[in-house]
Amino acid sequence: MLNNKLATLMRSGLLSLMFVLFSPAVAFASEANLKIPHLSQSQNHLLLGGILVCVLGMLFGLYQFMKVKQYKAHQSMLDVANTIYETCKTYLIQQGKFLVILFAFIGFCIAFYFGFLQNTPISGVLLILGWTIIGILGSYSVAWYGIRMNTLANSRTAFAALERKPLKVLNIALDAGMSIGVLLVCVELIMMLIILLFVPRELAGASFIGFAVGESLGASALRIAGGIFTKIADIGSDLMKIVFGIKEDDPRNPGVIADCTGDNAGDSVGPTADGFETYGVTGVALVTFIVLAVAPALQTTLLTWIFVMRVLMVITSVASFYLNRAMSQAKYANKDEIDFEQPLTSLVWITSILSIVGTFAASYYILGPGSGAAPELQRLWAVLAVIISCGTLGAALIPEFTKIFTSPKSKHVAEVVKASREGGPSLNILSGLVAGNFSAFWIGMVFLVLMYIAYYASGQGLNEIMIYPSIFAFGLVAFGMLGMGPVTIAVDSYGPVTDNAQSIYELSLIEAIPDVEKEIERDFGFAPDFDKAKYYLEANDGAGNTFKATAKPVLIGTAVVGATTMIFSLILVIQSVLGVKPESILTILNPYCILGFICGGAVIYWFTGASTQAVTTGAYRAVAYIKRNISLDENASQKAATEKSKEVVRICTQYAQSGMFNIFIAIFSFALAFACLSAPKNYEAPVALFVSYLISIAVFGLFQAVFMANAGGCWDNAKKVVEVDLQEKGTELHDATVVGDTVGDPFKDTSAVALNPIIKFTTLFGLLAMEIAISESFRGVAPVAGGVFLIIALIFVWRSFYGMRIPTEG
C-alpha cells in the first residue's frame, strides 16, 4: 500500500541512519550496560514462587476464557460474532506483517549499537534481539488473545440480555475482562522474572532494554493503527443514521461490521497491547533506576521487593474480583434493574484498598524490622509503602474524577444534552470541549497532589540510599498505579464487549426469526424479553463507555510519571559522558531548555492533527463508499452484505496503516534529529534541548490526552443518554449528539490513547539516540545528521496532511 515515493523516502531515512550508526564511537557508560546484581538464594526462591503465582494467574485467565466460552448463545448471534472475529484476524495478520517491517528497522539499530558500538559478542546480540522480538510478540499475542476473548463474550453478553438477568449480562463481560487483565500481567511478569533470574548478569540489563523497546514498538503500532481504524469505521457507520435516518447497527449498513471490527481493533487490540507495554516499560524504568542510582549492597533487596509487589498485586486483583462478585450476587441477584457502573466501581475500590493493605504487609515482611534487610532499608519500609500506595490510590481516584466528566449521570454530560437540545451540534461540541478542558485541570490536580505526597515522602530518608530520590518516588507512583493493572485492563476491556454486544443483537436480526421465542424457550429454557434486552444492552454500553474512559488517564498517567524515571537514565548518561552536572544545564536560564519545551509541544500538537487527519480522510472514503453501496430497498436482504463490509474494512486498514507509517517515521526521525542537534560541539548548553524535549512530550502529552479522552467520553455518553434515558432516537437532538460523538471518536480513541505509547517509545528510543549523538567522535558531525533527520521528519509531517488529504474526485 506504500507508493514508490514513500518507499524512496524510507530508504533515504535508512541510509541516513546508517550514516549515524556507522560513524566511529567511543565506549561510554549507558543504561544499556546495566549490570544486574546476583540475587541471594532466598531471594531467588521468593521470586521463583512469584513465577508459580503467575502461572496460576495464567490458569485463572484460561479458566475465565473457558467459562465464557461455555455460556450459551443463539446461533444467529454466534455467527455474527464469528464474522467479526474472522475480520479481526485479517486485520491483525496485516498488522503483524507491518510489525515485521518495523522490527527490521529497529532490529538493525539495536544490533549495530550493541554489536559494534558496545562490542557485545554475537551470541549476546542475538539474545538481546531475541528479547526484543519477545517484547513485540508479547504485545501482539496478548492483543490477539484479547480479541478472541472479547469476540466470544460479545455474543454471550447479547444473548444473556434476553433472560432479563442484568447481573449475568454484567458478569459475562467482566469475566472476559478479568481473563485478559490477569493473563496479560502474568505473561509480562513471567518474562521479566525470567530475565532477572536466568539471563546472564552481563546481558540481563540489555535484555530488559531490548524487551522494553520491543513491547513499546508493538504497542505503538497496534495502538495508533487500531485507533485510526476503529474511528474511520465508527464515523462511517454513525453518520448513516443521520444521512438515511436508519437505526443504529442496521445490518444493511456496510459500515456496521467494520465498526464492530474496529471496536476490537481500537478498544481491545490497542489497549491490551498498550497495557502489556505500559506494565513492562515502567518496571524496566525502575529496574534501571535501582541499578544506576542505589548503593550496590541494597540493590538486590529493592529489586526483590519491586517484583514481590507486582506478584502481590495479581493476588489482590483476583481476590478482589471474587469478593466483588460475591457482593454483587448478594445485592443484585434477584433484581431486573441495576446500575451497571456500581459493581465496576466497587471492584476498582476493593482492589485499591486490598492492594494498599498488601503493600504495607509485604513491605514490612521484606524490608521491615526483623526482615534481615539492611538497617537503612528497615528504617524506610513504611516510606516506600506510602509512595507506592499513592499510585494505587490514584488508580482508584482518577477513574472517579474521570466519571465526573464522562458518566451518563454526570453534570457535564447533562450539560451537553441540554445545550444540544436548543443549540444543536454547535453547542454540543462547545459543551464537550468545556468538559475536556475542566477534566484536564482537575485530573492534573490529582497528579499534582499524589506526586507531591510522594516527593515529600521521598525526603524522609531515601536520600541516604540513592541519588535523585524524588525521581524514584515518581517512578513508584506509576508503579503503584499499575499495581491494579489486571483490574484496570478488565474494566477497560469491558467496553468493547458491551459495544459489540449491542451491535450483535441488531445484526443477528433475532427478533425477525420465525418462532424464535418458542425456539429459545425450548432450547435454552427461558422466555426472551426483547424490549428489556435492548434496554440492558444500551445501558450496559453506557457503563462500558464510562470505564473505557476511566482507564485511559490511568495508563496515560503512568506513561508520563514513569517517563520521568526513564529520562533520569538519560541524565546519568549525559553526566557520565560529558562530565556536566544536570542542574547546570537544565535551567530555565538556558535558552535550549525553552527551545526543547517548544519542540515537544509542537510535536504533540502535530501528532494529534496527523492521527485525526488519517481518520478524517479514511472516514470520508468509507462514507462515500457506504452511500453508494447501501441498499435500503424494502425487497433487499436485511442481512449484512459480507463483500461490501469487507470493502469498508479494507478502506479502514489502508488508511490506518498509511497514517501510522507517516506518524511512526516522523516520531522516530524527530527523536534522532533533536538528539543529534543537542550534541555539544563547543559548549554543553545544547544538551538540554533533548532532555527538555522529552519532558515536554510527556507533560504536553498528558494534558492533551486527558483533554481529548474526556471530551470524547462526554460526547459519547451524551448520545447514550439521549438514546437510553430520554428515548429520543431519530430526533434532531439525537442527530446533534451523533455529530458530537463523531467529533469525539478520534479525540478519545485515536489521538488521546496513542499518546501513551508515543511518549514511552520516544523516551526509550531517545536514550539510544542521545548516546550515539554525544559520543566524542561523532559530536562534530551530529548537527549535520540532526539537520538531515529533521528534514526527513518534516517531510513525513508534510505527508501526514498533504499525502492524506481527501481526494478531489470524491
ABEGO torsion letter per residue (X at the ends): XBBAAAAAAAAAAAAAAAAAAABBBBBBBBAAABBBBBBBAAAAAAAAAAAAAAAAAAAAAAAAAAAAAABBBBAAAAAAAAAAAAAAAAAAAAAAAAAAAAAAAAAAAAAAAAAAAAGBBAAAAAAAAAAAAAAAAAAAAAAAAAAAAAAAAAAAAAAAAAAGBAAAAAAAAAAAAAAAAAAAAAAAAAAAAAAAAABBAAAAAAAAAAAAAAAAAAAAAAAAAAAAAAAAAAAAAAAAAAAAGBBBGBAABAAAAAAAAAAAAAAAAAAAAAAAAAAAAAAAAAAAAAAAABBAAAAAAAAAAAAAAAAAAAAAAAAAAAAAAAAAAAAAAABABBBAAAAAAAAAAAAAAAAAAAAAAAAAAAABBGAGBBAAAAAAAAAAAAAAAAAAAAAAAAAAAAAAAABAABAAAAAAAAAAAAAEAAAAAAAAAAAAAAAAAAAAAAAAAAAAAAAAAAAAGAAAABBGAAAAAAAAAAAAAAAAAAAAAAAAAAAAAAAAAAAAAAAAGAAABBGAAAAAAAAAGBBBBAAAAAAAAAAAAAAAAAAAAAAAAAAAAAAAAAAAAAAAAAAAAAAAAAGBBAAAABBAABAAAAAAAAAAAAAAAAAAAAAAAAAAAAAAAAAAAAAAABBABAABBABBBAAAAAAAAAAAAAAAAAAAAAAAAAAAAAAAAAAAAABBAABAAAAAAAAAAAAAAAAAAAAAAAAAAAAAAAAAAAAAAAAAAAGABGBAAAAAAAAAAAAAAAAAAAAAAAAAAAAAAAAAAAAAAAAAAABAAAAAAAAAAAAAAAAAAAAAAAAAAAAABBBAAX
